[in-house]
């Protein structure tokens, strides 16, 4: 491994020579490697070249460098902005669709209000339309919009900024909200973990909250059964999939940095 400039060497003497880091951006048990400051520099430089050429981050060592920064506040102070820029450019390369955070948040808020309006409207409709509108407005619209809004609300309370709303893939079109990685790194592991968990928690609450409304109102029994099934199915999905691939995996990953 080649050395970096004398100026950088002078700075890095105040930082730990080696830090511990996860091999991947997601928590995979206790598999960790030592990464030194030269390797962090090399990984970020490689990642910068890759995104500048329109490529991705696979094979660049970028996420190992990010893991190193999460374990060492000194590296966060030095590299947070640089990491955030690489992450931003990579995101713009893989997102199928994205809009600015302000526009996206306004659209999600309006959609949430529309979902609430549908719920209120359903009370004045006859059977079976009341059940269908309740399921569409609550079980459909609100579950979709509140996931990202949950991430946004908790992240903002922790001092994180968000840059975009996006759709990551056509096979999974649920809107997501993109965090600014510099503020994400500076927020601390517990805050990062609960930001990830918040969206999942909100979407688990919504069906059961609506179930209470249906049971207390004059709605068909099948609407109650479908809302209960939706809530239970979401919990099962989290237990079988999210803990390995999505929000709860990220929650576990960030909690491991405490």
C-alpha positions in Angstrom: 0.0 0.0 0.0 1.5 3.3 -1.0 1.8 6.2 1.4 -0.3 9.4 1.3 1.1 12.9 1.3 3.2 14.3 4.2 0.4 16.8 5.0 -2.2 14.0 5.4 0.3 11.9 7.3 0.7 14.8 9.8 -3.0 14.9 10.3 -3.5 11.1 10.6 -0.9 10.8 13.4 -3.7 12.1 15.7 -6.0 9.4 14.5 -6.0 5.7 15.5 -3.8 3.7 13.1 -6.3 1.0 12.7 -10.0 0.7 13.3 -12.6 -2.1 13.2 -15.1 -2.2 10.4 -17.9 -4.4 9.1 -17.1 -6.0 5.7 -20.3 -4.8 4.1 -22.8 -1.9 4.6 -25.2 -4.3 6.3 -24.5 -6.1 9.6 -23.3 -9.7 9.0 -22.7 -11.1 12.5 -19.2 -10.4 13.8 -17.3 -10.5 10.5 -15.0 -7.5 10.7 -11.6 -6.5 9.3 -9.0 -4.0 10.3 -8.8 -1.0 8.1 -6.0 1.6 8.3 -6.1 5.2 7.3 -4.3 4.5 4.0 -7.0 2.0 3.0 -9.7 4.5 3.9 -8.1 7.1 1.6 -7.6 4.5 -1.2 -11.2 3.3 -0.9 -12.7 6.7 -1.1 -10.5 7.7 -4.0 -11.5 4.5 -5.9 -15.1 5.1 -5.1 -14.9 8.7 -6.3 -13.4 7.6 -9.6 -16.0 4.9 -10.0 -19.0 7.2 -9.6 -17.4 9.9 -11.7 -17.2 7.3 -14.5 -20.9 6.4 -14.0 -20.2 3.1 -12.2 -21.3 1.8 -8.8 -19.6 1.2 -5.5 -19.3 -2.5 -5.6 -15.7 -3.6 -5.3 -14.4 -0.1 -4.3 -14.1 -0.7 -0.6 -16.3 2.3 0.0 -18.6 0.7 2.5 -15.7 -0.7 4.5 -14.4 2.9 4.7 -17.9 4.0 5.9 -17.8 1.4 8.6 -14.4 2.6 9.7 -15.8 6.1 10.0 -18.7 4.9 12.1 -16.3 3.4 14.5 -14.0 6.4 14.8 -15.4 9.9 15.4 -12.2 11.4 14.2 -12.8 9.8 10.8 -16.3 11.2 10.7 -15.0 14.7 11.3 -12.6 14.3 8.5 -14.4 12.3 5.9 -18.2 12.8 6.4 -18.6 15.4 3.6 -16.5 13.4 1.2 -18.4 10.2 2.0 -21.7 12.0 1.6 -20.8 13.3 -1.9 -19.8 9.8 -3.1 -23.0 8.4 -1.7 -25.1 11.1 -3.3 -23.6 10.6 -6.7 -23.9 6.8 -6.5 -27.6 7.2 -5.4 -28.4 9.4 -8.4 -26.9 6.6 -10.6 -29.1 3.8 -9.2 -32.4 5.4 -8.3 -35.1 4.8 -10.9 -36.8 8.0 -10.1 -36.1 10.8 -7.6 -37.3 14.3 -6.7 -36.0 16.9 -4.2 -36.7 16.4 -0.5 -39.0 19.5 -0.3 -41.2 18.5 -3.3 -41.3 14.8 -2.3 -42.2 15.6 1.3 -45.0 17.9 0.1 -46.4 15.2 -2.2 -46.2 12.6 0.6 -48.0 14.9 3.0 -50.7 15.6 0.5 -51.1 11.9 -0.2 -51.4 11.2 3.5 -54.1 13.8 3.9 -55.9 12.2 0.9 -55.7 8.9 2.7 -57.1 10.3 5.9 -59.9 12.0 3.8 -60.8 8.6 2.3 -61.0 7.1 5.8 -63.5 9.8 6.9 -65.4 9.5 3.6 -65.8 5.7 4.1 -68.0 6.3 7.2 -70.7 7.7 5.0 -70.7 5.0 2.4 -72.8 1.9 2.2 -71.5 -1.7 2.4 -69.3 -2.8 0.6 -68.0 0.5 -0.5 -67.2 1.7 3.0 -64.9 -1.3 3.5 -63.2 -0.9 0.2 -62.5 2.8 0.7 -61.3 2.2 4.2 -58.9 -0.4 2.9 -57.7 1.7 0.0 -57.3 4.9 2.0 -55.9 3.4 5.1 -54.4 0.0 4.3 -53.1 1.3 1.0 -52.4 5.0 0.9 -51.4 5.5 4.6 -49.2 2.4 4.8 -47.3 3.6 1.7 -46.8 7.3 2.7 -46.2 7.0 6.4 -43.2 4.6 6.0 -40.9 7.3 4.5 -42.4 10.1 6.6 -41.6 8.0 9.7 -37.9 7.9 8.7 -38.0 11.6 7.9 -39.6 12.7 11.2 -37.3 10.7 13.4 -34.2 11.5 11.3 -34.9 15.2 11.5 -35.3 15.1 15.2 -31.9 13.5 15.4 -30.3 16.3 13.3 -30.2 14.4 10.0 -31.0 16.1 6.7 -32.7 14.5 3.7 -32.0 15.2 0.0 -34.5 13.3 -2.1 -37.5 11.1 -2.3 -37.1 8.2 -4.7 -38.2 4.9 -6.1 -35.4 2.4 -6.0 -36.7 -0.3 -8.3 -39.7 -1.1 -10.4 -40.1 -4.4 -8.5 -40.3 -2.5 -5.2 -42.0 0.8 -6.0 -42.6 2.0 -2.4 -41.3 5.6 -2.1 -38.2 6.0 0.0 -36.4 9.0 1.5 -32.7 9.6 1.0 -30.6 10.8 3.9 -27.7 13.1 3.6 -24.9 10.8 4.7 -22.8 13.5 6.3 -25.5 14.3 8.8 -26.3 10.6 9.1 -22.8 9.8 10.2 -22.7 12.7 12.7 -26.0 11.7 14.3 -24.6 8.8 16.3 -25.4 5.0 16.1 -28.5 5.0 18.3 -30.1 7.8 16.3 -29.2 6.2 13.0 -30.7 2.8 14.2 -34.0 4.3 15.3 -34.3 6.3 12.2 -34.2 3.1 10.2 -36.6 1.4 12.6 -39.2 4.2 12.6 -40.6 3.6 9.1 -41.1 -0.1 9.8 -42.7 0.6 13.2 -45.2 3.2 11.7 -46.3 0.9 9.0 -47.0 -1.9 11.5 -49.1 0.4 13.6 -51.4 1.7 10.8 -53.3 -1.5 10.0 -54.1 -2.2 13.7 -55.1 1.4 14.3 -57.5 1.2 11.3 -58.7 -2.2 12.6 -59.9 -0.5 15.7 -61.8 2.1 13.7 -63.5 -0.7 11.6 -64.5 -2.7 14.7 -65.9 0.4 16.3 -67.8 1.4 13.2 -70.4 0.0 10.9 -68.1 -1.8 8.5 -68.3 -5.3 7.0 -66.5 -8.0 8.9 -64.3 -8.9 5.9 -62.7 -5.4 6.2 -61.6 -6.1 9.7 -60.2 -9.5 8.7 -58.3 -8.1 5.8 -56.8 -5.3 8.0 -55.8 -7.8 10.6 -54.3 -10.0 8.0 -52.4 -7.1 6.5 -50.9 -6.2 9.9 -49.9 -9.8 10.7 -48.5 -10.3 7.3 -46.3 -7.2 7.6 -45.0 -8.4 11.0 -44.2 -11.8 9.4 -42.5 -10.1 6.5 -40.3 -8.1 8.8 -39.4 -11.2 10.8 -38.5 -13.2 7.7 -37.2 -10.6 5.3 -36.5 -7.1 6.8 -34.2 -8.5 9.5 -32.0 -9.8 6.7 -32.5 -7.3 3.9 -34.1 -4.0 4.9 -34.9 -1.7 7.8 -34.4 -4.0 10.7 -31.1 -5.2 9.3 -29.9 -1.6 9.2 -31.2 -1.2 12.7 -29.1 -4.1 13.9 -26.1 -2.9 11.9 -26.1 0.6 13.5 -26.7 -0.7 17.0 -23.6 -2.8 16.6 -21.5 0.5 16.5 -22.4 1.5 20.0 
